Amino acid sequence: MTRVGSGDRTTHVGPLRALGATVNTDGATITVRGPAPLAAADVAGEDIRAATAALIAALAAEGTSTIRGMYHLRRGYGTLLPKLVSLGAKLTIDQETP
């Protein structure tokens, strides 16, 4: 599982890299180079930014991903997951606690 330390503004970079994205950081600049084939991974979203980025990348990836820390996303975007399912996303949602 890929984890990135919390407290910074780049917590989404590690999970995106784990899914196969080409992401580079240079100070306050984040560069994403694509297209890149994304593949399933087991990642952790340490905050709402990371959980949301991992979810979007996992939906585009080949295979089944596991994303821990989705409670961050549900807290900020409570209706997003049901809306994605209604659009055809295949999600299995397990309840987790922070």
Secondary structure, 3 states (H helix, E strand, C coil): CECCCCCCCCCCHHHHHHCCCEEEEECCEEEEECCCCCECCEEECCCHHHHHHHHHHHHHCECCCEEECHHHHHHHCCCHHHHHHHCCCCCCCCCCCC
